[in-house]
Amino acid sequence: MMQALGISLELIDRCQNHVLPGTKVRRHYMLHDYADEKRAAWAALGERLGNLISVPML
């Protein structure tokens, strides 16, 4: 569902705490935690889910 919201696959993997591909050097030295980006992705998903569950049932 995050992908449908335009969130990149790499960021989705980071949100799910998956190990990203790449060399060990890359994994050890590229330490940006993407906290702001992940927070925005989770907020977008939460908003979408909130909209889905607030729709009246017919």
PDB file of N, CA, C and O in Angstrom:
ATOM      1  N   MET A   1       0.820  -1.181   0.000  1.00  0.00           N
ATOM      2  CA  MET A   1       0.000   0.000   0.000  1.00  0.00           C
ATOM      3  C   MET A   1       0.876   1.262   0.000  1.00  0.00           C
ATOM      4  O   MET A   1       0.496   2.276  -0.584  1.00  0.00           O
ATOM      5  N   MET A   2       2.046   1.204   0.652  1.00  0.00           N
ATOM      6  CA  MET A   2       2.932   2.373   0.652  1.00  0.00           C
ATOM      7  C   MET A   2       3.397   2.706  -0.757  1.00  0.00           C
ATOM      8  O   MET A   2       3.532   3.879  -1.105  1.00  0.00           O
ATOM      9  N   GLN A   3       3.643   1.685  -1.570  1.00  0.00           N
ATOM     10  CA  GLN A   3       4.102   1.926  -2.929  1.00  0.00           C
ATOM     11  C   GLN A   3       3.036   2.673  -3.723  1.00  0.00           C
ATOM     12  O   GLN A   3       3.368   3.540  -4.532  1.00  0.00           O
ATOM     13  N   ALA A   4       1.771   2.355  -3.507  1.00  0.00           N
ATOM     14  CA  ALA A   4       0.680   3.051  -4.187  1.00  0.00           C
ATOM     15  C   ALA A   4       0.609   4.519  -3.780  1.00  0.00           C
ATOM     16  O   ALA A   4       0.044   5.337  -4.505  1.00  0.00           O
ATOM     17  N   LEU A   5       1.173   4.852  -2.634  1.00  0.00           N
ATOM     18  CA  LEU A   5       1.205   6.237  -2.165  1.00  0.00           C
ATOM     19  C   LEU A   5       2.417   6.994  -2.708  1.00  0.00           C
ATOM     20  O   LEU A   5       2.616   8.165  -2.382  1.00  0.00           O
ATOM     21  N   GLY A   6       3.228   6.327  -3.538  1.00  0.00           N
ATOM     22  CA  GLY A   6       4.385   6.969  -4.142  1.00  0.00           C
ATOM     23  C   GLY A   6       5.656   6.879  -3.319  1.00  0.00           C
ATOM     24  O   GLY A   6       6.632   7.575  -3.601  1.00  0.00           O
ATOM     25  N   ILE A   7       5.652   6.033  -2.310  1.00  0.00           N
ATOM     26  CA  ILE A   7       6.826   5.865  -1.453  1.00  0.00           C
ATOM     27  C   ILE A   7       7.775   4.880  -2.134  1.00  0.00           C
ATOM     28  O   ILE A   7       7.346   3.833  -2.618  1.00  0.00           O
ATOM     29  N   SER A   8       9.055   5.216  -2.170  1.00  0.00           N
ATOM     30  CA  SER A   8      10.032   4.387  -2.880  1.00  0.00           C
ATOM     31  C   SER A   8      10.198   3.022  -2.210  1.00  0.00           C
ATOM     32  O   SER A   8       9.978   2.862  -1.010  1.00  0.00           O
ATOM     33  N   LEU A   9      10.592   2.053  -3.024  1.00  0.00           N
ATOM     34  CA  LEU A   9      10.810   0.700  -2.497  1.00  0.00           C
ATOM     35  C   LEU A   9      11.914   0.689  -1.444  1.00  0.00           C
ATOM     36  O   LEU A   9      11.823  -0.038  -0.455  1.00  0.00           O
ATOM     37  N   GLU A  10      12.952   1.489  -1.655  1.00  0.00           N
ATOM     38  CA  GLU A  10      14.046   1.540  -0.674  1.00  0.00           C
ATOM     39  C   GLU A  10      13.538   2.061   0.671  1.00  0.00           C
ATOM     40  O   GLU A  10      13.901   1.531   1.721  1.00  0.00           O
ATOM     41  N   LEU A  11      12.706   3.090   0.638  1.00  0.00           N
ATOM     42  CA  LEU A  11      12.184   3.638   1.887  1.00  0.00           C
ATOM     43  C   LEU A  11      11.213   2.658   2.546  1.00  0.00           C
ATOM     44  O   LEU A  11      11.175   2.556   3.773  1.00  0.00           O
ATOM     45  N   ILE A  12      10.434   1.943   1.747  1.00  0.00           N
ATOM     46  CA  ILE A  12       9.539   0.921   2.303  1.00  0.00           C
ATOM     47  C   ILE A  12      10.363  -0.141   3.022  1.00  0.00           C
ATOM     48  O   ILE A  12      10.021  -0.552   4.131  1.00  0.00           O
ATOM     49  N   ASP A  13      11.447  -0.585   2.392  1.00  0.00           N
ATOM     50  CA  ASP A  13      12.327  -1.567   3.038  1.00  0.00           C
ATOM     51  C   ASP A  13      12.897  -1.018   4.340  1.00  0.00           C
ATOM     52  O   ASP A  13      12.994  -1.743   5.329  1.00  0.00           O
ATOM     53  N   ARG A  14      13.271   0.241   4.346  1.00  0.00           N
ATOM     54  CA  ARG A  14      13.801   0.853   5.568  1.00  0.00           C
ATOM     55  C   ARG A  14      12.729   0.914   6.650  1.00  0.00           C
ATOM     56  O   ARG A  14      13.022   0.681   7.823  1.00  0.00           O
ATOM     57  N   CYS A  15      11.495   1.225   6.271  1.00  0.00           N
ATOM     58  CA  CYS A  15      10.391   1.259   7.240  1.00  0.00           C
ATOM     59  C   CYS A  15      10.160  -0.120   7.850  1.00  0.00           C
ATOM     60  O   CYS A  15       9.806  -0.238   9.023  1.00  0.00           O
ATOM     61  N   GLN A  16      10.362  -1.158   7.046  1.00  0.00           N
ATOM     62  CA  GLN A  16      10.156  -2.526   7.519  1.00  0.00           C
ATOM     63  C   GLN A  16      11.414  -3.100   8.154  1.00  0.00           C
ATOM     64  O   GLN A  16      11.447  -4.266   8.547  1.00  0.00           O
ATOM     65  N   ASN A  17      12.448  -2.271   8.250  1.00  0.00           N
ATOM     66  CA  ASN A  17      13.703  -2.651   8.893  1.00  0.00           C
ATOM     67  C   ASN A  17      14.396  -3.820   8.194  1.00  0.00           C
ATOM     68  O   ASN A  17      15.056  -4.636   8.837  1.00  0.00           O
ATOM     69  N   HIS A  18      14.238  -3.891   6.858  1.00  0.00           N
ATOM     70  CA  HIS A  18      14.911  -4.927   6.084  1.00  0.00           C
ATOM     71  C   HIS A  18      16.377  -4.564   5.898  1.00  0.00           C
ATOM     72  O   HIS A  18      16.731  -3.385   5.879  1.00  0.00           O
ATOM     73  N   VAL A  19      17.220  -5.562   5.764  1.00  0.00           N
ATOM     74  CA  VAL A  19      18.632  -5.339   5.449  1.00  0.00           C
ATOM     75  C   VAL A  19      18.700  -4.976   3.974  1.00  0.00           C
ATOM     76  O   VAL A  19      18.203  -5.713   3.123  1.00  0.00           O
ATOM     77  N   LEU A  20      19.311  -3.850   3.679  1.00  0.00           N
ATOM     78  CA  LEU A  20      19.401  -3.397   2.302  1.00  0.00           C
ATOM     79  C   LEU A  20      20.604  -4.019   1.620  1.00  0.00           C
ATOM     80  O   LEU A  20      21.627  -4.269   2.257  1.00  0.00           O
ATOM     81  N   PRO A  21      20.482  -4.269   0.324  1.00  0.00           N
ATOM     82  CA  PRO A  21      21.615  -4.842  -0.396  1.00  0.00           C
ATOM     83  C   PRO A  21      22.755  -3.838  -0.493  1.00  0.00           C
ATOM     84  O   PRO A  21      22.546  -2.629  -0.395  1.00  0.00           O
ATOM     85  N   GLY A  22      23.931  -4.343  -0.680  1.00  0.00           N
ATOM     86  CA  GLY A  22      25.100  -3.476  -0.832  1.00  0.00           C
ATOM     87  C   GLY A  22      26.284  -4.066  -0.105  1.00  0.00           C
ATOM     88  O   GLY A  22      26.173  -5.060   0.613  1.00  0.00           O
ATOM     89  N   THR A  23      27.400  -3.439  -0.306  1.00  0.00           N
ATOM     90  CA  THR A  23      28.612  -3.925   0.336  1.00  0.00           C
ATOM     91  C   THR A  23      28.566  -3.632   1.827  1.00  0.00           C
ATOM     92  O   THR A  23      27.825  -2.760   2.281  1.00  0.00           O
ATOM     93  N   LYS A  24      29.361  -4.366   2.572  1.00  0.00           N
ATOM     94  CA  LYS A  24      29.452  -4.117   4.014  1.00  0.00           C
ATOM     95  C   LYS A  24      29.956  -2.712   4.285  1.00  0.00           C
ATOM     96  O   LYS A  24      29.533  -2.066   5.243  1.00  0.00           O
ATOM     97  N   VAL A  25      30.854  -2.244   3.443  1.00  0.00           N
ATOM     98  CA  VAL A  25      31.389  -0.889   3.614  1.00  0.00           C
ATOM     99  C   VAL A  25      30.253   0.121   3.524  1.00  0.00           C
ATOM    100  O   VAL A  25      30.149   1.027   4.351  1.00  0.00           O
ATOM    101  N   ARG A  26      29.404  -0.044   2.517  1.00  0.00           N
ATOM    102  CA  ARG A  26      28.274   0.869   2.349  1.00  0.00           C
ATOM    103  C   ARG A  26      27.347   0.815   3.560  1.00  0.00           C
ATOM    104  O   ARG A  26      26.909   1.855   4.053  1.00  0.00           O
ATOM    105  N   ARG A  27      27.050  -0.374   4.036  1.00  0.00           N
ATOM    106  CA  ARG A  27      26.138  -0.521   5.176  1.00  0.00           C
ATOM    107  C   ARG A  27      26.730   0.071   6.451  1.00  0.00           C
ATOM    108  O   ARG A  27      25.989   0.546   7.312  1.00  0.00           O
ATOM    109  N   HIS A  28      28.046   0.050   6.582  1.00  0.00           N
ATOM    110  CA  HIS A  28      28.683   0.530   7.808  1.00  0.00           C
ATOM    111  C   HIS A  28      28.973   2.026   7.804  1.00  0.00           C
ATOM    112  O   HIS A  28      29.048   2.640   8.868  1.00  0.00           O
ATOM    113  N   TYR A  29      29.136   2.619   6.632  1.00  0.00           N
ATOM    114  CA  TYR A  29      29.540   4.017   6.589  1.00  0.00           C
ATOM    115  C   TYR A  29      28.432   4.968   6.165  1.00  0.00           C
ATOM    116  O   TYR A  29      28.549   6.175   6.380  1.00  0.00           O
ATOM    117  N   MET A  30      27.382   4.469   5.581  1.00  0.00           N
ATOM    118  CA  MET A  30      26.255   5.324   5.204  1.00  0.00           C
ATOM    119  C   MET A  30      25.220   5.202   6.310  1.00  0.00           C
ATOM    120  O   MET A  30      24.331   4.354   6.248  1.00  0.00           O
ATOM    121  N   LEU A  31      25.339   6.047   7.316  1.00  0.00           N
ATOM    122  CA  LEU A  31      24.604   5.862   8.565  1.00  0.00           C
ATOM    123  C   LEU A  31      23.378   6.755   8.729  1.00  0.00           C
ATOM    124  O   LEU A  31      22.778   6.771   9.804  1.00  0.00           O
ATOM    125  N   HIS A  32      22.996   7.489   7.706  1.00  0.00           N
ATOM    126  CA  HIS A  32      21.788   8.314   7.826  1.00  0.00           C
ATOM    127  C   HIS A  32      20.614   7.397   8.143  1.00  0.00           C
ATOM    128  O   HIS A  32      20.424   6.385   7.468  1.00  0.00           O
ATOM    129  N   ASP A  33      19.826   7.734   9.159  1.00  0.00           N
ATOM    130  CA  ASP A  33      18.768   6.814   9.604  1.00  0.00           C
ATOM    131  C   ASP A  33      17.419   7.026   8.918  1.00  0.00           C
ATOM    132  O   ASP A  33      16.491   6.250   9.144  1.00  0.00           O
ATOM    133  N   TYR A  34      17.292   8.054   8.091  1.00  0.00           N
ATOM    134  CA  TYR A  34      16.058   8.317   7.345  1.00  0.00           C
ATOM    135  C   TYR A  34      14.847   8.463   8.259  1.00  0.00           C
ATOM    136  O   TYR A  34      13.726   8.159   7.854  1.00  0.00           O
ATOM    137  N   ALA A  35      15.062   8.924   9.486  1.00  0.00           N
ATOM    138  CA  ALA A  35      13.964   9.025  10.455  1.00  0.00           C
ATOM    139  C   ALA A  35      12.851   9.945   9.961  1.00  0.00           C
ATOM    140  O   ALA A  35      11.674   9.601  10.065  1.00  0.00           O
ATOM    141  N   ASP A  36      13.209  11.105   9.425  1.00  0.00           N
ATOM    142  CA  ASP A  36      12.181  12.032   8.948  1.00  0.00           C
ATOM    143  C   ASP A  36      11.401  11.442   7.779  1.00  0.00           C
ATOM    144  O   ASP A  36      10.178  11.562   7.711  1.00  0.00           O
ATOM    145  N   GLU A  37      12.124  10.803   6.859  1.00  0.00           N
ATOM    146  CA  GLU A  37      11.483  10.205   5.699  1.00  0.00           C
ATOM    147  C   GLU A  37      10.571   9.046   6.105  1.00  0.00           C
ATOM    148  O   GLU A  37       9.464   8.905   5.587  1.00  0.00           O
ATOM    149  N   LYS A  38      11.048   8.222   7.036  1.00  0.00           N
ATOM    150  CA  LYS A  38      10.225   7.099   7.511  1.00  0.00           C
ATOM    151  C   LYS A  38       8.999   7.607   8.255  1.00  0.00           C
ATOM    152  O   LYS A  38       7.906   7.062   8.098  1.00  0.00           O
ATOM    153  N   ARG A  39       9.173   8.634   9.055  1.00  0.00           N
ATOM    154  CA  ARG A  39       8.039   9.216   9.790  1.00  0.00           C
ATOM    155  C   ARG A  39       6.977   9.710   8.803  1.00  0.00           C
ATOM    156  O   ARG A  39       5.786   9.482   9.011  1.00  0.00           O
ATOM    157  N   ALA A  40       7.402  10.379   7.741  1.00  0.00           N
ATOM    158  CA  ALA A  40       6.470  10.883   6.730  1.00  0.00           C
ATOM    159  C   ALA A  40       5.770   9.733   6.002  1.00  0.00           C
ATOM    160  O   ALA A  40       4.578   9.817   5.704  1.00  0.00           O
ATOM    161  N   ALA A  41       6.511   8.666   5.719  1.00  0.00           N
ATOM    162  CA  ALA A  41       5.915   7.503   5.049  1.00  0.00           C
ATOM    163  C   ALA A  41       4.863   6.847   5.931  1.00  0.00           C
ATOM    164  O   ALA A  41       3.772   6.523   5.463  1.00  0.00           O
ATOM    165  N   TRP A  42       5.187   6.649   7.209  1.00  0.00           N
ATOM    166  CA  TRP A  42       4.213   6.044   8.131  1.00  0.00           C
ATOM    167  C   TRP A  42       3.002   6.953   8.310  1.00  0.00           C
ATOM    168  O   TRP A  42       1.877   6.466   8.424  1.00  0.00           O
ATOM    169  N   ALA A  43       3.218   8.270   8.335  1.00  0.00           N
ATOM    170  CA  ALA A  43       2.099   9.211   8.468  1.00  0.00           C
ATOM    171  C   ALA A  43       1.188   9.138   7.248  1.00  0.00           C
ATOM    172  O   ALA A  43      -0.035   9.166   7.384  1.00  0.00           O
ATOM    173  N   ALA A  44       1.777   9.044   6.054  1.00  0.00           N
ATOM    174  CA  ALA A  44       0.980   8.930   4.830  1.00  0.00           C
ATOM    175  C   ALA A  44       0.162   7.647   4.842  1.00  0.00           C
ATOM    176  O   ALA A  44      -1.012   7.651   4.473  1.00  0.00           O
ATOM    177  N   LEU A  45       0.782   6.550   5.265  1.00  0.00           N
ATOM    178  CA  LEU A  45       0.055   5.285   5.350  1.00  0.00           C
ATOM    179  C   LEU A  45      -1.058   5.376   6.392  1.00  0.00           C
ATOM    180  O   LEU A  45      -2.172   4.910   6.150  1.00  0.00           O
ATOM    181  N   GLY A  46      -0.771   5.959   7.527  1.00  0.00           N
ATOM    182  CA  GLY A  46      -1.778   6.113   8.571  1.00  0.00           C
ATOM    183  C   GLY A  46      -2.958   6.948   8.109  1.00  0.00           C
ATOM    184  O   GLY A  46      -4.110   6.633   8.408  1.00  0.00           O
ATOM    185  N   GLU A  47      -2.661   8.022   7.373  1.00  0.00           N
ATOM    186  CA  GLU A  47      -3.738   8.861   6.851  1.00  0.00           C
ATOM    187  C   GLU A  47      -4.601   8.076   5.866  1.00  0.00           C
ATOM    188  O   GLU A  47      -5.829   8.157   5.899  1.00  0.00           O
ATOM    189  N   ARG A  48      -3.942   7.315   4.988  1.00  0.00           N
ATOM    190  CA  ARG A  48      -4.679   6.504   3.998  1.00  0.00           C
ATOM    191  C   ARG A  48      -5.547   5.470   4.700  1.00  0.00           C
ATOM    192  O   ARG A  48      -6.716   5.310   4.350  1.00  0.00           O
ATOM    193  N   LEU A  49      -5.000   4.766   5.680  1.00  0.00           N
ATOM    194  CA  LEU A  49      -5.779   3.764   6.411  1.00  0.00           C
ATOM    195  C   LEU A  49      -6.919   4.420   7.177  1.00  0.00           C
ATOM    196  O   LEU A  49      -8.020   3.872   7.244  1.00  0.00           O
ATOM    197  N   GLY A  50      -6.665   5.584   7.751  1.00  0.00           N
ATOM    198  CA  GLY A  50      -7.715   6.313   8.451  1.00  0.00           C
ATOM    199  C   GLY A  50      -8.860   6.674   7.523  1.00  0.00           C
ATOM    200  O   GLY A  50     -10.028   6.584   7.900  1.00  0.00           O
ATOM    201  N   ASN A  51      -8.519   7.087   6.304  1.00  0.00           N
ATOM    202  CA  ASN A  51      -9.557   7.397   5.319  1.00  0.00           C
ATOM    203  C   ASN A  51     -10.350   6.156   4.939  1.00  0.00           C
ATOM    204  O   ASN A  51     -11.563   6.227   4.746  1.00  0.00           O
ATOM    205  N   LEU A  52      -9.675   5.028   4.831  1.00  0.00           N
ATOM    206  CA  LEU A  52     -10.364   3.786   4.457  1.00  0.00           C
ATOM    207  C   LEU A  52     -11.340   3.328   5.535  1.00  0.00           C
ATOM    208  O   LEU A  52     -12.448   2.892   5.224  1.00  0.00           O
ATOM    209  N   ILE A  53     -10.938   3.424   6.793  1.00  0.00           N
ATOM    210  CA  ILE A  53     -11.817   2.911   7.845  1.00  0.00           C
ATOM    211  C   ILE A  53     -12.900   3.905   8.237  1.00  0.00           C
ATOM    212  O   ILE A  53     -13.840   3.544   8.945  1.00  0.00           O
ATOM    213  N   SER A  54     -12.782   5.161   7.785  1.00  0.00           N
ATOM    214  CA  SER A  54     -13.811   6.139   8.130  1.00  0.00           C
ATOM    215  C   SER A  54     -14.909   6.229   7.078  1.00  0.00           C
ATOM    216  O   SER A  54     -15.873   6.975   7.250  1.00  0.00           O
ATOM    217  N   VAL A  55     -14.771   5.474   5.987  1.00  0.00           N
ATOM    218  CA  VAL A  55     -15.801   5.468   4.947  1.00  0.00           C
ATOM    219  C   VAL A  55     -17.002   4.688   5.466  1.00  0.00           C
ATOM    220  O   VAL A  55     -16.846   3.562   5.938  1.00  0.00           O
ATOM    221  N   PRO A  56     -18.197   5.269   5.388  1.00  0.00           N
ATOM    222  CA  PRO A  56     -19.381   4.545   5.876  1.00  0.00           C
ATOM    223  C   PRO A  56     -19.636   3.270   5.068  1.00  0.00           C
ATOM    224  O   PRO A  56     -19.495   3.254   3.845  1.00  0.00           O
ATOM    225  N   MET A  57     -20.000   2.242   5.755  1.00  0.00           N
ATOM    226  CA  MET A  57     -20.332   0.969   5.102  1.00  0.00           C
ATOM    227  C   MET A  57     -21.729   1.073   4.508  1.00  0.00           C
ATOM    228  O   MET A  57     -22.634   1.621   5.138  1.00  0.00           O
ATOM    229  N   LEU A  58     -21.906   0.558   3.320  1.00  0.00           N
ATOM    230  CA  LEU A  58     -23.229   0.589   2.673  1.00  0.00           C
ATOM    231  C   LEU A  58     -24.004  -0.661   2.963  1.00  0.00           C
ATOM    232  O   LEU A  58     -25.136  -0.807   2.501  1.00  0.00           O
TER     233      LEU A  58
END
